Amino acid sequence: MGNALAYLMLAVWPVVCLVLFRTQKVERALIWSVLGGYLFLPPLTEFNLPLVPAMDKVSIPNLSVLFIMVFAMKQKVRLWPESRLAQFLVAGLILSAIPTVLTNSDPINFEILRNADPIVFMVDQLPGQSIRDIGSVLIAQMLTVVPFLLARQFLASEDGLREILLAFMVGALIYSVPSLIEIRFSPQMNVWTYGYFQHSFAQTMRAGGFRPIVFLPHGLWLALFVCIALMSAAALARTTPAIDRWKALLLVAYLGVLLMLCKSFASLAYGLALTPLVLFTPASWQIRIAALFALIAVAYPMLRNFQLIPLDAILAQAEAISADRAQSLGYRFDNEEQLLARAAEKPFFGWGGWGRSLIRDAETGEILSIPDGRWIIIFGTFGWLGYICEFGLLALPLGLMWRSLYRAAGTELSPYVAPLCLILAITMIDMLLNATLTPLTWLTAGAILGHAEKRMPRPVSSPRFALSGSAIATSELPEGKRTVL
């Protein structure tokens, strides 16, 4: 899918990443290699190579920065987290591919049985997964967490956290130009640039106008990104010197207007609720609220599995706000009920890939139920193991930051980490409704985890261990002393 430019952009992106690392400081190069790919590379277009996952706008930037930082950095790259729980969750998320593939070797057949004769006609088939698929799924899982692992080491500093907020704001300001064009003339940027439209055009029409999509998978993804940028701009405005703060607040207002024009009720609600918190509440309270959101995001799918969520009451509240939104929410709940029943057939390791976890017509193979929330997708694909590892890994940094408020009470809080905690938490909440897990989410979570690890008090090393070799000295190199060969 896509024209020659689409494939050319994917092919040259590793070169773009290398140029960024040679011309920018490491923190900025890492962020913009991932963020730039997410914002500007073509969606859906991919290189399909044998025995490896599809190379697309997510996997190509992730693989590029991994190779550059491992093979072209003077400082050693340490991918493994310090937290034991984080180590377990990372390993579980990657290795969950093995039991999932091994327990899904059976094909799923779609057949028609004629009434007159005992003859079965096979219409279609979803193939089973074999041992050779393990490598591809393992690589895909490893590439998924690359931004998380690299951000934990290289973006955990004060400067790294600020660079993330700044990149989100600048990225949205750049994106506002094509977004405003699409709001006025309809979403056409991907058609004009890459030769195709990436989604259903009908879903871009809302409230008598259009909502932009540009080069992202859906208008909801763009609206959430603008919401994140709005919160980032508010955080930067709060730390701007008073004499220049009015300029920063103008950017906040501009992004607020852009968020309204994106016509996404959920993202607008997030922005209206959280931007004042970023601007006016203490950082410690922002972290506590973020930890509460993360707890809700992790607990909701569990409670949903055990039928403990009052769906009727939620729909009644949505009906009081908007009948259209209530209808949309009801449709999502109905889909989830069917998909949960399907997932319950293989609860521990899931159904694997290729759409095996979806509800399909038994005769034709036509898809009857489409998942929306990320949680139901991961639960259906990798079961309880994949769900606990993925959501647990995203929630862990917020839990550690909350714990650090008490265990490192005397340590001053960074003014940048608390807004990032809120950004990660609200993304997790949105993942209950939409599949909005992106490389930016992993980047944010990794930076917060690294910062939380630095804040936690460490036991004093014995003199013999402290002098035990060059590895200790290497691990204590200043953050700013990294260069690319």
C-alpha positions as CSV (number, residue, x, y, z in Angstrom):
1,M,0.0,0.0,0.0
2,G,1.3,3.5,-0.8
3,N,3.2,5.1,-3.6
4,A,7.0,5.0,-4.2
5,L,7.5,8.0,-1.8
6,A,5.9,6.0,1.0
7,Y,8.4,3.2,0.7
8,L,11.2,5.6,0.1
9,M,10.4,7.4,3.4
10,L,10.5,4.1,5.3
11,A,13.8,3.1,3.6
12,V,15.6,6.3,4.3
13,W,14.4,6.8,7.9
14,P,17.4,5.0,9.4
15,V,19.6,7.6,7.6
16,V,17.5,10.4,9.1
17,C,18.0,8.9,12.5
18,L,21.8,8.6,12.0
19,V,21.9,12.3,10.9
20,L,19.9,13.3,14.1
21,F,22.4,11.4,16.3
22,R,25.4,13.0,14.6
23,T,24.0,16.6,14.8
24,Q,21.9,16.7,18.0
25,K,22.5,15.7,21.6
26,V,21.6,12.2,22.4
27,E,18.3,13.0,24.2
28,R,16.9,15.1,21.4
29,A,18.1,12.6,18.7
30,L,16.4,9.7,20.5
31,I,13.1,11.5,20.9
32,W,12.9,12.9,17.4
33,S,13.9,9.7,15.8
34,V,10.9,8.0,17.4
35,L,8.5,11.0,17.4
36,G,9.4,12.0,13.8
37,G,8.7,8.5,12.5
38,Y,5.4,8.3,14.3
39,L,4.2,11.7,13.0
40,F,5.5,11.7,9.4
41,L,6.1,8.2,8.1
42,P,3.2,6.6,6.2
43,P,0.7,4.5,8.1
44,L,-0.2,0.9,7.1
45,T,2.7,0.8,4.5
46,E,5.3,-1.8,5.5
47,F,8.1,-4.0,4.2
48,N,7.1,-7.7,4.6
49,L,10.2,-9.8,5.0
50,P,10.3,-13.5,5.7
51,L,10.6,-14.7,9.3
52,V,10.7,-11.1,10.8
53,P,7.9,-8.8,11.8
54,A,6.6,-6.2,9.4
55,M,8.9,-3.2,9.1
56,D,6.7,-0.1,9.4
57,K,6.5,3.4,10.9
58,V,6.9,2.0,14.4
59,S,9.4,-0.8,14.0
60,I,11.8,0.9,11.6
61,P,12.5,3.9,14.0
62,N,12.8,1.6,17.0
63,L,15.2,-0.7,15.2
64,S,17.2,2.2,13.9
65,V,17.8,3.9,17.2
66,L,18.6,0.6,18.8
67,F,21.3,-0.2,16.3
68,I,22.7,3.4,16.4
69,M,22.9,3.5,20.2
70,V,24.3,0.1,20.6
71,F,27.0,0.2,17.9
72,A,27.8,3.9,17.5
73,M,27.7,5.2,21.1
74,K,30.9,5.6,23.1
75,Q,29.0,5.0,26.3
76,K,27.7,1.5,27.0
77,V,24.0,1.0,26.5
78,R,22.3,-0.7,29.5
79,L,18.9,-1.9,28.4
80,W,18.1,-4.0,31.5
81,P,16.1,-2.0,34.2
82,E,17.3,-1.9,37.8
83,S,13.9,-2.6,39.3
84,R,13.4,-6.4,39.8
85,L,9.7,-6.1,39.0
86,A,10.4,-4.2,35.8
87,Q,12.9,-6.9,34.8
88,F,10.2,-9.6,35.3
89,L,7.6,-7.6,33.4
90,V,9.9,-6.9,30.4
91,A,11.0,-10.5,30.2
92,G,7.3,-11.6,30.5
93,L,6.2,-9.3,27.8
94,I,8.8,-10.5,25.4
95,L,8.7,-14.2,26.2
96,S,4.9,-14.4,26.3
97,A,5.3,-15.0,22.6
98,I,6.6,-18.5,23.2
99,P,3.6,-20.1,25.0
100,T,1.2,-18.1,22.9
101,V,2.6,-19.5,19.7
102,L,3.0,-23.0,21.1
103,T,-0.6,-23.2,22.2
104,N,-2.0,-22.0,18.9
105,S,-0.8,-24.5,16.4
106,D,-4.3,-25.6,15.3
107,P,-5.8,-23.8,12.3
108,I,-9.3,-22.3,12.5
109,N,-11.5,-23.5,9.6
110,F,-14.6,-21.9,8.2
111,E,-16.9,-24.5,6.7
112,I,-20.3,-25.0,5.1
113,L,-22.2,-28.2,5.8
114,R,-24.7,-29.1,3.1
115,N,-28.1,-30.3,4.5
116,A,-28.7,-32.8,1.6
117,D,-25.3,-34.5,1.8
118,P,-22.8,-35.1,4.6
119,I,-20.3,-33.0,2.7
120,V,-18.3,-30.2,4.3
121,F,-16.9,-27.4,2.0
122,M,-14.0,-25.4,3.4
123,V,-14.5,-21.8,2.6
124,D,-11.4,-20.3,4.4
125,Q,-8.9,-20.9,7.0
126,L,-6.8,-19.0,9.6
127,P,-3.5,-20.9,9.8
128,G,-2.1,-22.2,13.1
129,Q,1.1,-20.8,14.4
130,S,4.3,-22.8,14.2
131,I,7.7,-22.8,15.9
132,R,9.2,-20.7,13.1
133,D,6.7,-18.0,14.1
134,I,8.2,-17.7,17.5
135,G,11.2,-15.7,16.3
136,S,9.1,-13.2,14.4
137,V,6.8,-12.6,17.4
138,L,9.7,-12.4,19.8
139,I,11.4,-9.8,17.6
140,A,8.2,-7.8,17.4
141,Q,7.8,-7.8,21.2
142,M,11.4,-6.7,21.7
143,L,11.1,-3.9,19.2
144,T,8.0,-2.7,21.0
145,V,9.8,-2.0,24.2
146,V,12.9,-0.5,22.7
147,P,11.8,3.1,23.3
148,F,11.0,2.2,26.9
149,L,14.4,0.6,27.6
150,L,16.4,3.3,25.9
151,A,14.4,6.2,27.5
152,R,15.0,4.6,31.0
153,Q,18.7,5.2,30.6
154,F,19.0,8.3,28.4
155,L,15.9,10.4,29.2
156,A,15.6,10.0,32.9
157,S,17.5,13.2,33.7
158,E,16.0,16.6,34.2
159,D,17.2,17.6,30.7
160,G,15.8,14.5,29.2
161,L,12.3,14.9,30.8
162,R,12.2,18.5,29.6
163,E,13.2,17.5,26.1
164,I,10.2,15.1,25.9
165,L,7.8,17.8,26.9
166,L,9.4,20.2,24.5
167,A,9.3,17.7,21.6
168,F,5.6,16.9,22.2
169,M,4.7,20.6,22.1
170,V,6.9,21.4,19.1
171,G,5.6,18.3,17.3
172,A,2.0,19.4,17.8
173,L,2.7,23.0,16.7
174,I,4.3,21.6,13.4
175,Y,1.4,19.2,13.0
176,S,-1.1,22.0,13.5
177,V,-0.5,23.3,10.0
178,P,-1.6,20.2,8.1
179,S,-4.3,19.6,10.7
180,L,-5.9,23.0,10.1
181,I,-5.7,22.3,6.4
182,E,-7.6,19.1,6.9
183,I,-10.1,20.6,9.2
184,R,-10.9,23.1,6.5
185,F,-10.7,21.0,3.3
186,S,-11.1,17.4,4.6
187,P,-8.4,14.9,5.5
188,Q,-6.3,14.6,2.4
189,M,-2.7,14.9,3.5
190,N,-1.9,11.2,3.4
191,V,-3.6,11.0,0.0
192,W,-1.7,13.9,-1.4
193,T,1.6,12.7,0.0
194,Y,1.5,8.9,0.0
195,G,-1.3,8.2,-2.5
196,Y,-4.0,6.5,-0.3
197,F,-6.3,7.1,2.6
198,Q,-5.5,5.1,5.8
199,H,-8.9,4.7,7.3
200,S,-12.7,5.0,6.8
201,F,-13.4,8.5,5.5
202,A,-16.8,8.5,7.2
203,Q,-15.1,8.5,10.6
204,T,-13.4,11.8,9.9
205,M,-16.8,13.6,9.6
206,R,-18.0,15.0,12.9
207,A,-20.3,17.8,14.0
208,G,-20.8,19.2,10.6
209,G,-17.1,19.3,9.7
210,F,-14.0,17.2,9.6
211,R,-11.5,16.0,12.2
212,P,-7.9,15.8,11.1
213,I,-5.9,12.6,10.8
214,V,-2.8,13.6,8.8
215,F,-0.3,10.7,8.8
216,L,-1.7,8.9,12.0
217,P,-3.9,5.8,12.1
218,H,-7.1,7.6,13.1
219,G,-8.4,11.0,14.1
220,L,-8.6,9.8,17.7
221,W,-4.8,9.3,17.8
222,L,-4.2,12.8,16.6
223,A,-6.6,14.3,19.1
224,L,-4.9,12.4,21.9
225,F,-1.5,13.7,20.7
226,V,-2.7,17.3,20.7
227,C,-4.0,16.7,24.2
228,I,-0.6,15.5,25.3
229,A,1.0,18.5,23.6
230,L,-1.4,20.8,25.4
231,M,-0.4,19.4,28.8
232,S,3.3,19.6,27.8
233,A,2.9,23.2,26.8
234,A,1.2,23.9,30.2
235,A,4.1,22.2,32.1
236,L,6.7,24.3,30.2
237,A,4.7,27.5,30.7
238,R,4.7,26.9,34.4
239,T,8.5,26.7,34.5
240,T,9.0,29.7,32.1
241,P,10.3,32.9,33.8
242,A,7.4,35.2,34.7
243,I,8.5,37.9,32.2
244,D,8.0,35.5,29.2
245,R,5.2,33.4,30.6
246,W,2.5,35.1,28.6
247,K,4.1,33.9,25.4
248,A,4.1,30.3,26.7
249,L,0.5,30.7,27.7
250,L,-0.4,31.8,24.2
251,L,0.9,28.5,22.9
252,V,-1.2,26.7,25.5
253,A,-4.3,28.6,24.3
254,Y,-3.5,27.9,20.6
255,L,-3.1,24.1,21.3
256,G,-6.3,24.3,23.4
257,V,-8.2,25.7,20.4
258,L,-6.6,23.0,18.1
259,L,-7.8,20.3,20.5
260,M,-11.4,21.6,20.3
261,L,-11.2,21.5,16.5
262,C,-10.1,17.9,16.6
263,K,-13.7,17.1,17.7
264,S,-12.8,14.2,20.0
265,F,-14.9,14.2,23.1
266,A,-12.6,12.0,25.2
267,S,-9.4,13.9,24.4
268,L,-11.1,17.3,25.0
269,A,-12.4,16.0,28.4
270,Y,-8.8,14.9,29.3
271,G,-7.4,18.3,28.3
272,L,-10.0,20.3,30.2
273,A,-9.6,18.3,33.3
274,L,-5.8,17.9,33.4
275,T,-4.4,21.1,32.0
276,P,-5.5,23.1,35.1
277,L,-3.9,20.4,37.3
278,V,-0.6,20.8,35.4
279,L,-0.7,24.6,35.7
280,F,-1.8,25.0,39.3
281,T,-1.4,21.9,41.5
282,P,1.7,20.8,43.3
283,A,3.8,18.1,41.6
284,S,3.2,15.6,44.4
285,W,-0.5,15.8,43.9
286,Q,-0.2,15.3,40.1
287,I,1.8,12.1,40.8
288,R,-0.8,10.8,43.2
289,I,-3.6,11.5,40.7
290,A,-1.6,9.8,38.0
291,A,-1.0,6.7,40.2
292,L,-4.8,6.6,40.8
293,F,-5.5,6.7,37.1
294,A,-3.0,3.9,36.5
295,L,-4.6,1.8,39.2
296,I,-8.0,2.3,37.5
297,A,-6.6,1.4,34.1
298,V,-5.0,-1.8,35.4
299,A,-8.0,-2.8,37.5
300,Y,-10.8,-2.1,35.0
301,P,-10.0,-5.0,32.6
302,M,-9.7,-7.3,35.5
303,L,-13.0,-6.2,36.9
304,R,-14.5,-6.3,33.4
305,N,-13.4,-9.9,33.1
306,F,-15.3,-10.8,36.2
307,Q,-18.4,-8.8,35.3
308,L,-17.9,-6.4,38.2
309,I,-18.2,-3.1,36.2
310,P,-21.7,-1.4,36.3
311,L,-22.0,-1.0,32.5
312,D,-25.7,0.1,32.7
313,A,-24.8,3.0,35.1
314,I,-21.9,4.1,32.9
315,L,-24.1,4.1,29.8
316,A,-26.8,6.1,31.7
317,Q,-24.2,8.7,32.6
318,A,-23.0,8.9,29.0
319,E,-26.6,9.2,27.8
320,A,-27.0,12.3,30.0
321,I,-24.1,13.9,28.2
322,S,-24.7,12.8,24.6
323,A,-26.9,10.2,23.0
324,D,-24.4,9.7,20.2
325,R,-21.6,9.1,22.6
326,A,-23.7,6.7,24.6
327,Q,-24.5,4.8,21.5
328,S,-20.9,4.6,20.6
329,L,-19.9,3.4,24.1
330,G,-22.7,0.8,24.1
331,Y,-21.4,-0.6,20.8
332,R,-17.9,-0.9,22.4
333,F,-19.3,-2.7,25.4
334,D,-21.2,-5.1,23.2
335,N,-18.1,-5.8,21.2
336,E,-16.1,-6.3,24.4
337,E,-18.6,-8.8,25.8
338,Q,-18.3,-11.0,22.7
339,L,-14.5,-10.7,22.6
340,L,-14.2,-11.5,26.3
341,A,-16.2,-14.7,25.7
342,R,-13.9,-15.6,22.9
343,A,-10.8,-14.8,25.0
344,A,-12.1,-16.9,27.9
345,E,-11.6,-20.0,25.7
346,K,-7.8,-19.5,26.0
347,P,-7.4,-17.2,29.0
348,F,-3.7,-17.7,29.9
349,F,-1.8,-17.2,26.7
350,G,-4.5,-16.0,24.3
351,W,-5.2,-16.8,20.6
352,G,-2.1,-15.4,19.0
353,G,-2.0,-13.1,15.9
354,W,-3.6,-13.1,12.5
355,G,-7.0,-12.1,13.9
356,R,-7.5,-15.4,15.6
357,S,-9.0,-13.8,18.7
358,L,-11.8,-12.0,16.7
359,I,-15.4,-13.1,16.4
360,R,-16.0,-14.4,12.9
361,D,-18.8,-16.0,11.0
362,A,-18.5,-19.7,11.3
363,E,-19.2,-20.3,7.6
364,T,-17.7,-17.3,5.8
365,G,-15.0,-16.1,8.1
366,E,-16.3,-12.6,8.0
367,I,-15.3,-10.5,11.0
368,L,-18.3,-9.8,13.2
369,S,-16.8,-8.0,16.1
370,I,-13.9,-5.5,16.1
371,P,-11.9,-4.6,19.2
372,D,-11.4,-1.0,20.1
373,G,-9.6,-0.9,23.4
374,R,-5.9,-1.9,23.7
375,W,-6.7,-4.0,26.7
376,I,-9.1,-6.3,24.9
377,I,-6.6,-6.6,22.0
378,I,-3.7,-7.7,24.2
379,F,-5.9,-9.9,26.3
380,G,-7.3,-11.7,23.3
381,T,-3.9,-12.1,21.7
382,F,-1.6,-12.9,24.6
383,G,-4.0,-13.7,27.4
384,W,-3.5,-12.9,31.1
385,L,0.2,-13.2,30.8
386,G,0.6,-10.6,28.0
387,Y,-2.0,-8.3,29.6
388,I,-0.5,-8.3,33.1
389,C,3.0,-7.7,31.7
390,E,2.1,-4.9,29.3
391,F,-0.2,-2.9,31.5
392,G,1.9,-3.7,34.6
393,L,5.0,-2.4,32.8
394,L,3.2,0.9,31.9
395,A,1.8,1.3,35.4
396,L,5.0,0.4,37.3
397,P,6.8,3.8,36.7
398,L,3.8,5.7,38.2
399,G,3.7,3.3,41.1
400,L,7.4,3.8,41.8
401,M,7.1,7.6,41.5
402,W,4.2,7.5,44.0
403,R,6.3,5.4,46.4
404,S,9.3,7.8,46.0
405,L,7.2,10.6,47.4
406,Y,7.5,8.8,50.8
407,R,10.8,6.9,50.5
408,A,12.6,9.9,49.1
409,A,10.6,12.6,50.8
410,G,13.6,14.9,51.2
411,T,14.4,14.9,47.5
412,E,13.1,17.8,45.4
413,L,10.7,16.8,42.7
414,S,11.4,17.6,39.1
415,P,8.8,20.1,37.7
416,Y,8.8,18.0,34.5
417,V,8.2,14.4,35.8
418,A,4.8,15.1,37.3
419,P,3.2,16.3,34.0
420,L,4.7,13.3,32.2
421,C,3.2,11.1,34.9
422,L,-0.2,12.6,34.1
423,I,0.4,12.2,30.4
424,L,1.2,8.5,30.8
425,A,-1.7,7.9,33.1
426,I,-4.3,9.5,30.8
427,T,-3.0,7.5,27.9
428,M,-3.5,4.4,29.9
429,I,-7.1,5.5,30.6
430,D,-7.6,6.1,26.9
431,M,-6.3,2.6,26.1
432,L,-9.4,1.3,27.8
433,L,-11.4,2.8,24.9
434,N,-8.9,2.9,22.0
435,A,-5.8,1.1,20.9
436,T,-3.7,4.2,21.4
437,L,-0.6,2.6,22.7
438,T,2.2,4.2,20.7
439,P,6.0,4.5,20.8
440,L,5.5,7.8,22.5
441,T,3.8,6.0,25.4
442,W,6.7,3.7,25.8
443,L,9.2,6.6,25.6
444,T,7.3,8.4,28.4
445,A,7.0,5.4,30.6
446,G,10.7,4.5,30.2
447,A,11.8,8.1,31.1
448,I,9.6,8.1,34.2
449,L,10.9,4.7,35.3
450,G,14.5,5.8,35.0
451,H,13.8,8.9,36.9
452,A,12.0,7.0,39.7
453,E,15.0,4.6,39.9
454,K,17.3,7.5,40.4
455,R,15.1,9.0,43.1
456,M,14.9,5.8,45.2
457,P,17.5,5.6,48.0
458,R,20.2,3.0,47.4
459,P,22.2,1.0,50.0
460,V,25.7,2.3,50.6
461,S,28.3,0.1,48.8
462,S,31.1,-1.5,50.8
463,P,34.5,0.0,50.1
464,R,35.7,-3.3,48.4
465,F,32.7,-3.2,46.0
466,A,33.1,0.5,45.3
467,L,36.6,0.0,44.2
468,S,36.1,-3.2,42.3
469,G,36.8,-2.1,38.8
470,S,36.2,0.1,35.8
471,A,32.6,-1.0,35.4
472,I,31.6,1.1,38.4
473,A,33.4,4.2,37.0
474,T,31.8,3.6,33.6
475,S,28.3,3.4,35.1
476,E,28.7,6.8,36.7
477,L,29.6,8.8,33.7
478,P,27.7,12.1,33.6
479,E,24.6,12.1,31.5
480,G,25.9,14.8,29.2
481,K,29.2,13.0,28.3
482,R,27.8,10.8,25.5
483,T,28.8,11.2,21.9
484,V,28.3,9.3,18.7
485,L,31.3,8.0,16.7
